[in-house]
Amino acid sequence: MKLYEISQQYQNIAELLNDPELAENQDVLSALDNIEDDFNNKVQQTVFIMKNIESEIDPIDAEIKRLQAMKKARQNNIDRIKTRLKENLKATGIHKVNCGLFNVSYRETEQNAVELDEDLFLANNLNEEFITVKISPNKTEIKNALKQGVEIIGAKLVDSQVLTIR
């Protein structure tokens, strides 16, 4: 039986107990005990499934890291090859190579890229044209203000559900 089916049966039996004639009925009380046991067992099985799935997360994370390292190594290799190719095209003075499947060209552009020492730059240049600022809501402070009764347009306190498994 599925967890939601057991839950529905539990609710049905609990409603029967609201009827004064059935509140002390031993069969209804016994059915409630049985359905509680079924529910508890199903919850335990559900947690076992969750724990089993959770145990798969670390190996997946490790594989993601391994693949990211492999990708980074390949990207670095491509960057080194491009750098060597640019250096050799510059050294030979050949700026265009037509090699059948590919056309390779090399050119130098003056004052096209910006190199920054970010800490030094930001310490000395707060001109709005030179920097961008990301503004985001501080949810902790908003929550505290709402709890103190401050009305904030576009924000409200809502109920949440928390499931704790130990």
Order of alpha helices (4+ residues) and beta strands (2+ residues): alpha-alpha-alpha-beta-beta-alpha-alpha
